[in-house]
Amino acid sequence: DLEYTIEWLQNGRQPGARRGADRRDVYKRTILADPRLIDALPEEYAIVQEAEGEVSEWDKERIADALSVLTEREKDIFMMHAVQNMSFEEIAALLNIKKGTVQKNIERSRLKMKNRANDSLFCLA
């Protein structure tokens, strides 16, 4: 039906739909997590991705909980290494610190997240 198609194109949504995607806050609520970050988390925070590649609300809470124990600097260094796959040398050069400092920082971050996982109510499920 030509009128149906024209209405769809004019409104940008299916005619007759009560709530189009443009009226929902779905885009504000959807947070896509980088798979490399998910893989880098300690096993206590094991994440199961949903079929569509999105992370569930429960897993988002657990990721936030794991990262909440880190300082901003620790988060930055951890993300550079785990998500952006930067080497210890690259991170050290970028932040103007020693390679050993970066390595120790990442070890400390993983230990903090592991300890948080052991104490956290999020990991009891």
VMD Tcl script that draws the C-alpha trace (Angstrom):
set ca {
  {0.00 0.00 0.00}
  {1.49 3.30 -1.14}
  {-0.14 5.43 1.58}
  {1.26 3.12 4.24}
  {4.77 3.50 2.81}
  {4.50 7.28 2.52}
  {3.30 7.58 6.12}
  {6.17 5.34 7.27}
  {8.71 7.52 5.44}
  {7.21 10.79 6.68}
  {7.03 9.76 10.33}
  {10.10 7.55 10.45}
  {8.23 4.72 12.15}
  {5.65 2.07 11.46}
  {2.18 3.57 10.98}
  {-0.18 2.69 13.79}
  {2.58 1.86 16.24}
  {1.67 3.20 19.66}
  {5.20 3.93 20.71}
  {7.86 4.43 18.10}
  {11.52 3.98 18.94}
  {11.98 7.74 18.79}
  {9.63 8.14 21.76}
  {11.37 5.60 23.96}
  {14.49 6.13 25.97}
  {15.89 2.88 24.64}
  {18.94 4.59 23.19}
  {19.69 6.28 26.50}
  {19.34 3.02 28.41}
  {21.40 0.90 26.04}
  {25.04 0.68 27.01}
  {27.15 -1.44 24.77}
  {30.15 -2.92 26.53}
  {33.40 -3.55 24.78}
  {33.92 -7.35 24.63}
  {37.61 -6.85 25.44}
  {36.65 -5.21 28.74}
  {34.31 -8.07 29.57}
  {37.06 -10.61 28.85}
  {39.53 -8.68 31.01}
  {37.38 -8.80 34.14}
  {38.24 -11.42 36.77}
  {36.43 -14.73 36.40}
  {34.27 -13.94 39.44}
  {32.59 -11.35 37.23}
  {32.05 -13.74 34.32}
  {29.66 -12.17 31.84}
  {27.18 -14.00 29.66}
  {26.32 -11.95 26.60}
  {22.78 -11.96 25.34}
  {22.00 -13.13 21.82}
  {21.90 -9.61 20.40}
  {25.40 -8.78 21.64}
  {24.17 -6.50 24.39}
  {25.09 -6.95 28.01}
  {22.21 -7.43 30.43}
  {21.40 -4.84 33.09}
  {22.57 -7.28 35.76}
  {25.96 -7.68 34.09}
  {26.28 -3.91 33.63}
  {25.77 -3.52 37.36}
  {28.43 -6.14 38.03}
  {30.92 -4.45 35.68}
  {30.30 -1.10 37.35}
  {30.71 -2.77 40.74}
  {34.02 -4.33 39.71}
  {35.38 -1.03 38.42}
  {34.05 0.97 41.38}
  {36.94 -0.08 43.62}
  {39.54 1.40 41.27}
  {40.81 4.96 41.36}
  {40.44 7.03 38.19}
  {44.12 6.48 37.36}
  {43.81 2.73 37.92}
  {40.71 2.62 35.71}
  {42.51 4.54 32.97}
  {45.54 2.26 33.04}
  {43.40 -0.88 33.25}
  {41.23 0.24 30.30}
  {44.26 1.18 28.20}
  {45.72 -2.27 28.72}
  {42.60 -4.46 28.75}
  {40.36 -2.67 26.26}
  {42.71 -0.78 23.97}
  {45.34 -3.58 24.05}
  {48.14 -1.14 24.78}
  {51.39 -2.64 26.02}
  {52.91 -1.72 29.36}
  {55.59 0.23 27.47}
  {53.03 2.23 25.48}
  {51.05 3.12 28.59}
  {54.23 4.06 30.46}
  {55.36 6.33 27.62}
  {51.94 7.95 27.35}
  {51.67 8.65 31.09}
  {55.38 9.38 31.54}
  {55.82 6.69 34.20}
  {57.92 3.53 34.45}
  {56.84 0.27 32.85}
  {57.05 -1.47 36.23}
  {54.64 1.07 37.68}
  {52.11 0.25 34.96}
  {52.53 -3.48 35.50}
  {52.15 -3.18 39.28}
  {49.11 -0.92 38.81}
  {47.37 -3.50 36.61}
  {48.19 -6.32 39.05}
  {46.82 -4.21 41.91}
  {43.67 -3.39 39.90}
  {42.98 -7.04 39.17}
  {43.53 -7.95 42.82}
  {41.18 -5.18 43.97}
  {38.48 -6.34 41.55}
  {38.95 -9.97 42.59}
  {38.66 -9.05 46.28}
  {35.59 -6.95 45.52}
  {34.06 -9.91 43.70}
  {34.60 -12.13 46.72}
  {32.91 -9.59 49.02}
  {30.22 -8.37 46.64}
  {26.56 -9.29 46.77}
  {26.50 -9.03 42.97}
  {28.50 -12.24 42.66}
  {26.21 -14.35 44.82}
  {23.76 -15.00 42.01}
}
mol new
graphics top color blue
foreach p $ca { graphics top sphere $p radius 0.5 }
foreach p [lrange $ca 0 end-1] q [lrange $ca 1 end] { graphics top cylinder $p $q radius 0.2 }
display resetview
